[in-house]
Amino acid sequence: MLLLLNNPLAFSQKHQELSLATTAWCPYTCNFEPFEFGIIGHYITQVLAKHNINVHIQSYPWSRAINLANSGAVDGLLTAIKSEAPNLLLTDTPITDYQVCFFTRNNQDWRYKIPLDFTGMRLGVIQDYGYGEPLDSYILKSSAESLVIKISGDLGTKRLVDMLLNDRIDIFVEDKKVVAWQLAQHNTSQSFLRNAGCLPKQPFYLALYPNDKNRRLIDLLNQLLEDEENQQTLQSLFQ
């Protein structure tokens, strides 16, 4: 049962429109059958539709999506972590979690360990992504002369996989569900790829531009994301 404390559900009595930016991050947020904007896009759209909120989602390169949300050109980001959207309002309750892993070719023996050591290794990442610590701090401190290769634009994960295949990088970083989906969709053999270790799982959230309307909506979203029935629905979509 949803709690009616301070009656945030009253916000949904009137029809509302909500515009969210995202990026192609399959299977979470991308266009594939039967979900136009991935599992998370479908889930959030359906949950909010029950409360008279019509969600409009548009996909962009990630850096542009962040800029649109920060400027108020859209209402927010479909998914984000705190380091990606420090100026936005994030739900207190996460949508779900993800787990970032390091991938190398199968003939390499590098493994993730603390402290991070990429000596002599070319690390491929997507610009402005939040991967989690200690990697985010390492990327932030990397210089132009370092071997951290940042890519921007569309099809980021596919490009990182191709760069690894073509020996243009030695390691790339991505959520393990995203990599598995990418390889399956493009009939790419997993035999060349090696999981060299993972960061701890971390939650991601829905983020909104800070204004009075969105502050009220955050209260509603927190209740909806906490609802056990909604959580079970989301888990069933991943199966």
VENZI-V822862 format. One record per pair of residues at least 6 apart in sequence whose ideal C-beta (glycine too) atoms are under 7 Angstrom apart, sorted by the first residue. I is the first residue (numbers start at 1). J is the second residue. Records with the same first field share a line. If there is no record, write none. Layout:
I=J + J
This chain:
2=9 + 223 + 227
3=223
6=219
8=216 + 219 + 220 + 223
9=51 + 220
11=216 + 217 + 220
12=51 + 52 + 53 + 220
14=52
15=52
16=52 + 53
17=54 + 56
18=48 + 53 + 55 + 56 + 75
19=56 + 74 + 75
20=55 + 57 + 74 + 75 + 76 + 77 + 78
21=58 + 60 + 65 + 68 + 69 + 74 + 77
22=29 + 37 + 41 + 57 + 59 + 65 + 77 + 78 + 79
23=29 + 59 + 60 + 61 + 62 + 65
24=30 + 59 + 154 + 155
25=178
26=32 + 38 + 178 + 181 + 182
27=38 + 39 + 177 + 181
28=38 + 39 + 40 + 79
29=37 + 38 + 40 + 41 + 78 + 79
30=38
31=37
35=41 + 42
37=57 + 59
39=237 + 238
40=78 + 79 + 95
41=57 + 78
42=237
43=233 + 234 + 237
44=55 + 78 + 206
45=55
47=224 + 230
48=55
51=220
57=78
60=68
61=152 + 153 + 154
62=126 + 128 + 129
63=127 + 128 + 152
65=77
66=84 + 85 + 128
68=74
69=76 + 77 + 85 + 88 + 207 + 209
70=87
72=209
75=208 + 209 + 214
76=88 + 206 + 207 + 208 + 209 + 214
77=85 + 88 + 207
78=206
79=95 + 204 + 206
80=88 + 90 + 204 + 205 + 207
81=130 + 202 + 204 + 205
82=90
83=130 + 136
84=128 + 130
85=207
88=207 + 208 + 209 + 210
89=207 + 208 + 210 + 214 + 215 + 218
90=205 + 207
91=205 + 206 + 218 + 221 + 222 + 225
92=222
93=222 + 225 + 226
94=203 + 204 + 205
95=204 + 205 + 206 + 225
96=234
97=201 + 202 + 203 + 204
98=175 + 201 + 202 + 204
99=175 + 176 + 198 + 199 + 201
100=131 + 132 + 173 + 174 + 175 + 198 + 199
101=176 + 195 + 197 + 198
102=112 + 171 + 173 + 196 + 197
103=164 + 171 + 172 + 174 + 179 + 193 + 194 + 195 + 196
104=110 + 170 + 171 + 194 + 196
105=164 + 192 + 194
106=191 + 192 + 193 + 194
108=170 + 194
110=121 + 171 + 196
111=196 + 197
112=196 + 197
114=134
116=134 + 135 + 138
118=147 + 171
121=147 + 170 + 171
122=147 + 149 + 169 + 170
123=147 + 148 + 149 + 169 + 171
124=149 + 151 + 160 + 163 + 169 + 171 + 172
125=139 + 148 + 150 + 173
126=151 + 156
127=150 + 151 + 152
130=136
131=173 + 199
132=199 + 202
135=173 + 199
139=148
142=148
149=169
151=159 + 160
157=174 + 178 + 179 + 182
158=182 + 186
160=172 + 174
161=182 + 188
163=169
164=172
165=192
176=198
183=190
206=221
208=214 + 217 + 218
224=230
